[in-house]
Amino acid sequence: MRMEDFITNDLNLAVTLKLHGCQLKELVPMKKDHNKANFHFDDTVELREITEDYWENRATVDPIAFSETIKQLKNRIFSLDKS
């Protein structure tokens, strides 16, 4: 059985998920704004719990790691094939 994807275009949420150990499966540029992307993760119970914590302001991450991961993901977005 294939696991469904959890998809978000929220960069801060994607960073939080990555820092909590969720594996980023795919990064897909948005059709109308190529400077933005959809982040695809495996949709797991753990991911849903982290996402709920994020929206309820309960998720915590290391601020330096957060800043570095934002830079990494932005670099990946801007290096995507825009065709």
Sequence and secondary structure as in RCSB ss.txt:
>XXXX:A:sequence
MRMEDFITNDLNLAVTLKLHGCQLKELVPMKKDHNKANFHFDDTVELREITEDYWENRATVDPIAFSETIKQLKN
RIFSLDKS
>XXXX:A:secstr
    EEEE  HHHHHHHHHTT  EEEEEE SS TT EEEEEE  HHHHHHHHHHHTT     HHHHHHHHHHHHH
HHHHS   
